[in-house]
Amino acid sequence: MSEAPQQSFVIQKVYTKDISFESPNAPAIFTSEFQPRLNMDLNVESKQLEDDVYHVVVRVTATTKVEDNTAFLCEVEQAGIFTLSGFNDNELAYMLGVQCPTVLFPYARETVSDLVTRGGFPQLLLEPVNFEAMYAEHVKNVQAQAEQNKQ
């Protein structure tokens, strides 16, 4: 009788890999009426460091404009090192694409909020992210691309 391998998910380290905050139109931007438009980009990357050890980075880029002027650009790379063992390839991809980013995003969200406030702007609270839906969309796109390549 064979037993399924014991699955393990361990957070080894969570850290801020890179931070950037720019306010290219300060101080003039502070004298105009502040009706901001936010554009947010989110990216998740992962790579294997060694057996069962993975590095995952969530990159959040928040760009806020007032009319055509950039009020601020804030980029945070929140990273983590995770030990993931006992997962098959599909489960591992899910863990790296959903579970690890779900752990990291609240840290990135807090850092963005802190940087924006320190930059003299009203607090920016990023909406929670559904990494499960993002991952499902990514898998669907990969499968559609594979189907297209077969034709």
N, C-alpha and C positions, 0 to 999 in steps of 0.2 A: 504494500500500500504506500503510494507516494504522497507526501504532504506538500502543499503549496509553500513556497518560500515565505518566510516571515517578512512582512513589509515594514519598512522603517522610514520615517520622515523626521529628520532632525535639522533644526536651524542652528548652524554653527556660528554664523556672524551676520549681522545686519549693519551696513555702513553707508555713508554718503560718499559716492565715488567722485562726483563732479557737481559743482554749483556755479551758476552764472546768473547775474542779475544786471540788466542794463536799463537805464532810463535816458535814452538819447536826447529827449526834448525837454529835460528838466533844466532850469526851473520854469520855463515858459508854460509847460503843460499844467503846472499848478495854478496858473492864473486864469485858465479857461474853464468853462463849465465842464464838469467831468461826467460825460455820458459815454461810458466805455463799451466797447465791443470786444468780447473775449474769444480768442481762437485757441483751442487746446489740441496738441498732438500728444499721442501716447504710443510708446513703442516698448516692446518686451524682447529681450535677447537672452539667450542662455548658451552656455558651453560647458562641456565636461572638463574638469580639472584633473581628475584621476578617477580610479575605480569608485563608483557610487558617490562621487563628490562633484557638485555642479555649482557654477557661478551664474546667477540670474541678475539682470539689470532691468529696472523699470525706468524709462526716460520720459519725463513729463516736460513739455515745452508749452508755456502759457504766454501768449502774445496778446496784449491789450492795446487797442487803438482808440483814439478819440478823433473822430472824423478821419483824416488821412494820416494823422500823426501817431507814431508809436509812443504810447505812454510808458510801457515797460515790456521787457522781454525777460522771462524767467525760465531757466532750464535747470532741472534737477535730475541727476542720475542716482537713484537709490539702488543699492546692490546688496546681494546676500550670497552667502555660501551655505549650501544645503547638502546634507547627506540623504540620498534616496536609494534605498536598496529593496530588492525583492519585487520590483515592478516589471511587468512585461513592457515592450516598446510603446504600445498605445497608452498604457497607464502612466508610463514615465513622461511621455509627451504631454499628457493632461496635467500631471503634477507640475512640470516646468512651465506650462502655458497658462495654468489657472491658479493652482494652490500657492506656488511661490510668489507670483505677482500679487496675489491677494494679501499675503503677509507683508510685502514691501510697500504697497501703495499708501497705506495710512502714514507711513514715515515721510514719503515724498510729499504727500498732501500737506502735512504739518510744516515741512520745510518751505514749500511754496508760499503758504500763508504767512509764515514768519518773515521771509524775504520781502514779500510785497509790502507788508506793514512797515518793515524797517526802511523800505524805499520811499515811505511817505504817502502811500496809497491806502485806500480803504481795504480792510481785510478781504482776502480772496479765499473763499471756501470752495474747493473743487468738489463737484458731485461725485458720489461713489461710482465706481466702475464695475460693470458686470464682466469680469474676465471670462466667465463661462460662455457668455454670448459671443464675446470677441473670438474666443478659441473656436467655437462652433463655426463661426463665419470663416475663419482662417482655414479650417479643415475642409469646409465646403468649397472654398476657392481653390485649394490645392487639388481636390478631387476633380473639379471642373477643368482645371488646367491639364491634369493627367488625361482626362477623357479627350480633350481637344488635341493633345499631342498624339493620341492613338489614331486619329483620323487622318 
